[in-house]
Amino acid sequence: MKKIVLNRARACARFILFACALLVCSASLVAAQNQPQTTPRPPRPQSPLPDRNNPSLGTFEEEIRAKRAIKLAEKDHQENLDRAHEILELAKHLQTSLKDKTTIDRDSLKKLERLEKLTKKIRNQAGGEEEEVKIVDRPANITGAVHQIADTAESLSKTVHDTPRQVISASMISTANVLLELIRLLRGFDPRP
């Protein structure tokens, strides 16, 4: 009788063990069915040499940021080109309006202020700052100063147009500082306070 009870206990234990194993297997099957099925992506073909004109930046957001930065840089460069053109035009107008004059009229003062503002913007955009400049051929009067301003403005405009947007030009900064010093000299020739 002990043997029968022992056999029944073993059979009951096997049944419980089998039921637990069945329960664990069915739970894992249910969990596996609830997970989304993904198929692995095929690997991207790698070119032997990276494309220098179109580097891979990684994520889509990085690519958008890079394109936005390029557009902003191009816009800034175009604004600088427009400033350089306006500087040249203002200098030419000043040269014709102040030819053989001993004082600076109100309209010319406004043009002079605009010329100074644009020149500072170009210098700052190029990464320059105010520095002491020594003018070799210092003008002796308004006419001489205006003539030198026109020549320097033409040189600055040419330098801005010839310099790519990715380049920082020391010559551009230097020319802008010379032009600003000439504007200060011109103001000094005006007898009015």
C-alpha positions as CSV (number, residue, x, y, z in Angstrom):
1,M,0.0,0.0,0.0
2,K,2.9,2.3,0.7
3,K,4.1,1.7,-2.8
4,I,0.7,2.6,-4.3
5,V,0.6,5.9,-2.3
6,L,4.2,6.6,-3.2
7,N,3.4,6.0,-6.9
8,R,0.3,8.2,-6.8
9,A,2.3,11.0,-5.1
10,R,5.0,10.8,-7.8
11,A,2.3,10.8,-10.5
12,C,0.7,13.8,-8.9
13,A,4.0,15.6,-8.7
14,R,4.8,14.8,-12.4
15,F,1.3,16.1,-13.3
16,I,1.9,19.4,-11.4
17,L,5.3,19.8,-12.8
18,F,4.0,19.2,-16.3
19,A,1.1,21.7,-15.8
20,C,3.6,24.3,-14.6
21,A,5.8,23.8,-17.6
22,L,2.8,24.0,-19.9
23,L,1.7,27.2,-18.2
24,V,5.2,28.8,-18.6
25,C,5.4,27.8,-22.3
26,S,1.9,29.2,-23.0
27,A,2.7,32.5,-21.2
28,S,5.9,32.9,-23.3
29,L,4.0,32.2,-26.5
30,V,1.4,34.8,-25.6
31,A,4.1,37.4,-24.8
32,A,5.9,36.6,-28.1
33,Q,2.6,37.1,-30.1
34,N,2.0,40.5,-28.4
35,Q,5.4,42.0,-29.5
36,P,5.4,43.6,-33.0
37,Q,7.1,41.6,-35.5
38,T,9.9,43.4,-37.3
39,T,11.8,42.2,-40.3
40,P,15.5,43.1,-40.3
41,R,16.5,45.7,-42.8
42,P,19.0,44.6,-45.4
43,P,22.4,46.3,-44.9
44,R,23.0,49.5,-46.9
45,P,25.5,49.0,-49.7
46,Q,28.7,50.8,-48.8
47,S,30.5,52.6,-51.6
48,P,34.2,52.1,-51.5
49,L,35.0,55.8,-51.4
50,P,32.9,58.3,-49.4
51,D,31.2,61.0,-51.5
52,R,32.9,64.3,-50.5
53,N,30.1,66.5,-52.0
54,N,27.4,64.7,-50.0
55,P,28.7,63.5,-46.6
56,S,26.3,61.4,-44.6
57,L,25.4,63.4,-41.4
58,G,23.5,60.7,-39.7
59,T,20.0,61.6,-38.7
60,F,17.4,63.5,-40.7
61,E,17.3,66.3,-38.1
62,E,21.1,66.8,-38.4
63,E,20.8,67.0,-42.2
64,I,18.0,69.6,-41.9
65,R,20.0,71.7,-39.4
66,A,23.1,71.6,-41.7
67,K,21.0,72.7,-44.7
68,R,19.5,75.5,-42.6
69,A,23.0,76.6,-41.5
70,I,24.2,76.7,-45.1
71,K,21.2,78.7,-46.2
72,L,21.8,81.2,-43.4
73,A,25.4,81.5,-44.3
74,E,24.5,82.1,-47.9
75,K,22.0,84.7,-46.9
76,D,24.6,86.5,-44.7
77,H,27.1,86.4,-47.5
78,Q,24.5,87.9,-50.0
79,E,23.7,90.6,-47.4
80,N,27.5,91.4,-47.2
81,L,27.7,91.6,-51.0
82,D,24.7,94.0,-51.0
83,R,26.4,96.1,-48.3
84,A,29.6,96.2,-50.3
85,H,27.7,97.4,-53.4
86,E,25.9,100.1,-51.3
87,I,29.2,101.2,-49.8
88,L,30.6,101.7,-53.3
89,E,27.5,103.7,-54.4
90,L,27.6,105.9,-51.2
91,A,31.3,106.7,-51.7
92,K,30.7,107.7,-55.3
93,H,27.8,109.9,-54.3
94,L,29.9,111.5,-51.6
95,Q,32.7,112.1,-54.0
96,T,30.4,114.0,-56.5
97,S,28.5,115.9,-53.8
98,L,31.5,117.1,-51.8
99,K,33.8,117.9,-54.7
100,D,35.6,121.2,-53.9
101,K,33.5,121.9,-50.8
102,T,34.8,123.1,-47.4
103,T,31.9,121.9,-45.3
104,I,29.8,118.7,-45.2
105,D,26.1,119.3,-45.9
106,R,23.3,117.4,-44.0
107,D,22.6,114.9,-46.8
108,S,26.3,114.1,-47.1
109,L,26.5,113.6,-43.3
110,K,23.6,111.1,-43.5
111,K,25.4,109.2,-46.3
112,L,28.6,109.3,-44.3
113,E,26.8,107.8,-41.3
114,R,25.3,105.1,-43.5
115,L,28.7,104.4,-45.0
116,E,30.2,104.0,-41.6
117,K,27.5,101.7,-40.4
118,L,27.7,99.4,-43.4
119,T,31.5,99.2,-43.2
120,K,31.3,98.2,-39.5
121,K,28.8,95.5,-40.4
122,I,31.1,94.1,-43.0
123,R,34.1,94.2,-40.7
124,N,32.2,92.6,-37.9
125,Q,30.8,89.9,-40.2
126,A,34.4,89.1,-41.3
127,G,35.3,88.6,-37.7
128,G,37.3,91.8,-37.3
129,E,37.3,94.5,-34.6
130,E,38.3,98.1,-34.3
131,E,42.1,98.6,-34.4
132,E,44.4,101.5,-34.7
133,V,45.1,102.3,-38.4
134,K,47.9,104.5,-39.7
135,I,47.0,106.3,-43.0
136,V,50.1,106.7,-45.1
137,D,48.9,109.5,-47.3
138,R,46.8,111.5,-44.9
139,P,44.3,113.8,-46.8
140,A,44.7,117.5,-46.2
141,N,41.2,118.6,-46.9
142,I,37.6,117.3,-47.5
143,T,38.2,116.7,-51.2
144,G,41.3,114.6,-50.6
145,A,39.5,112.7,-47.9
146,V,36.5,112.0,-50.0
147,H,38.7,110.9,-52.9
148,Q,40.6,108.4,-50.6
149,I,37.2,107.2,-49.2
150,A,36.0,106.5,-52.7
151,D,39.2,104.6,-53.6
152,T,39.1,102.6,-50.3
153,A,35.4,101.8,-50.7
154,E,36.1,100.5,-54.2
155,S,38.9,98.3,-52.9
156,L,36.7,97.0,-50.0
157,S,33.8,96.3,-52.4
158,K,36.1,94.3,-54.7
159,T,37.6,92.4,-51.8
160,V,34.1,91.5,-50.5
161,H,33.0,90.3,-53.9
162,D,36.2,88.3,-54.5
163,T,36.2,86.6,-51.1
164,P,34.2,83.3,-50.8
165,R,31.7,83.1,-47.9
166,Q,33.7,80.4,-46.1
167,V,36.9,82.5,-46.0
168,I,37.8,85.0,-43.4
169,S,39.8,87.8,-45.1
170,A,42.3,89.8,-43.1
171,S,42.6,92.1,-46.1
172,M,38.8,92.8,-45.9
173,I,39.1,93.6,-42.2
174,S,42.1,95.9,-42.7
175,T,40.5,97.8,-45.6
176,A,37.3,98.3,-43.6
177,N,39.3,99.7,-40.7
178,V,41.2,102.1,-43.1
179,L,37.8,103.2,-44.5
180,L,36.5,103.9,-41.0
181,E,39.6,105.9,-40.1
182,L,39.2,108.0,-43.3
183,I,35.5,108.6,-42.4
184,R,36.7,109.9,-38.9
185,L,39.3,112.1,-40.7
186,L,36.7,113.5,-43.0
187,R,34.4,114.4,-40.1
188,G,37.4,116.2,-38.5
189,F,37.7,118.5,-41.5
190,D,34.1,119.8,-41.0
191,P,34.4,123.1,-39.1
192,R,31.0,122.6,-37.5
193,P,30.9,120.9,-34.1
